Amino acid sequence: MATASSYYYSRQASSSSIVSSTPTQLTPQSESLSFSSQLQSFSPFKSLHKPRQPQLQKVSAVLKAQISSDTMELDISLSPRVNSLKPSKTMAITDQATALAQAGVPVIRLAAGEPDFDTPLVIAEAGISAIREGYTRYTPNAGTLELRTAICHKLKEENGISYTPNEILVSNGAKQSILQAVLAVCSPRDEVLIPAPFWVSYPEMARLADANPVILPTNISENFLLDPKLLESKLSEKSRLLILCSPSNPTGSVYPHELLRTNCRGCGWASQASGKKNHSTGKYQFSLVLSDEIYEHIIYAPATHTSFASLPGMWDRTLTVNGFSKAFAMTGWRLGYLAGPKHFVAACGKIQSQSTSGASSISQKAGVAALGFRLCRWRSSLNYAFYLFLDFSSYYGSKVDDFGVINGSESLCRYLLDKAQVRNPYMFTMKFEFTNSSFENARFMCCSCSGDAFGDDSCIRISYAESLTTLQAAVERIKGALLSLKPVITV
């Protein structure tokens, strides 16, 4: 490949092809240039005075004014780690739903987990004040002391777990907090245990760390809650991390306090033999639990939230992740945090210091206001949830004219949009045609999200963080589409 220096001389050369097996001295009449294969030490100015250097192996080449396509070929290969990664389907859905809306297509969004109200005014004003007061510079990598102290107070008062500011790491959203935690504690071929249905990013984050995701299926008849016996049976010497999300995305299930305690006792987590074999049970214990608690306030009574780190013996081995997106409608502010033992939090901080550095100073000021706002118990009057994870598998196998057979959650979602689009006057006022098949397949997901992305193809996730009027309209359209399904005739 031509270097910048060699390309400069190629502009002086003739377009004729002259190839020599020996070095050629550069003269005004020369149409070729000799240079060493050791390009690191090549200097065009030295070449004018010392055209021959016998101690170096020489390679003679003609540099043409018109570089051939062969010499300019670009290696576009990607790393195996990235090639093994699946793109986030929920993010793709959100992006494409936004594109449709911007194109004037009326879309009912039942896919993304985002509140239906704006950031409360007192929080927004705190961010605006930060800008006006010049609070727009870098913050410490771990977050401002003011915010980390407020987070410690929140965790103590609301969750019953005690931390100091140096055991808190503020990041650009809870997603970053989770990824950094997985990267910090997992080694190649470690196992990350993930109950299914799961948030779409958990397995991919494990793969980014060169760890192996181990999926633990749950049943809708058990409210998608992890069976302690199943968990115990899956433990091995390779088990490193369990990821729990309660309240759950995508199912909305909440782990009762006693079930969490049963899991702890059954698997020996409460002992101090972290990551070592428990000789009394013969089982190996993975050393850490990542507790994703971003939905802790999106819950219906009488269910209550239990922080995993508050259970006996679990503080030392629990990494708690939370944030501001869901509870305070601050999805666009990008602010989350990790709480845990200093050793692990500092490791995550190293990763952050070499990637994004600290979170936005403006968002952190808004975060302080949000935590103070919570103390006013504003949220006590807001009882709502985000997700339904419904079993639609009884419709699989249905045959639809001009569509084909519905063979899973993704094709059912596509049918729901196509059916409503064609037959239901409330959905779209005109038919849109797309040549990009992947974009077309994503259109139906603007209404809902297929369960295969969450590890359970029998279900569809519906986010109902919308107004009642919007939800009623969506249900009517889905109902009308389902009534037209024809069962497959088996021969």
Buried (B, 14 or more C-beta within 10 A) or exposed (E): EBEEBBEEBBEEBEEEEEEEEEBBEBEEEBBBBBBBEEEEEBEEEEBEEEBEBEEEEBEBBBBBEEBEEEEEEEEEEEEEEEEEBEEBBBEBBBEBBBBBEEEEBEBBBBBBBBBBEEBBEBBBEBBBBBEEEEBEEEBBBBBBEBBBBBBBBBBEEBBEBEBEBBBBBBBBBBBBBBBBBBBBBBEEEBBBBBBBBBBBBBBBBBBBBBBBBBBBEBEBEEBBBBBBEEBBEBBEEBBBBBBBBBBBBBBBBBBBEEBBBBBBBBBBBBBEBEEEEBEEBEBBBBBBBBBBBBBBBBBEEEBEBBBBBBBEBBBBBBBBBBBBBBBBBBBEBBBBBBBBBEEBBBBBBEBBEEEBEBBBBBBBBBBBBBBBBBEEEEBEEEEBBBBBBBEBBEBBBBEBEEBEEBEBBBBBBBBBBBBBBEEBEEBBEEEEEEEEEEEBBBBBBBBBBBBBBBBBBBBBBBBBBBEEEBBEBBEEBBEBBBEEBEEEEEE
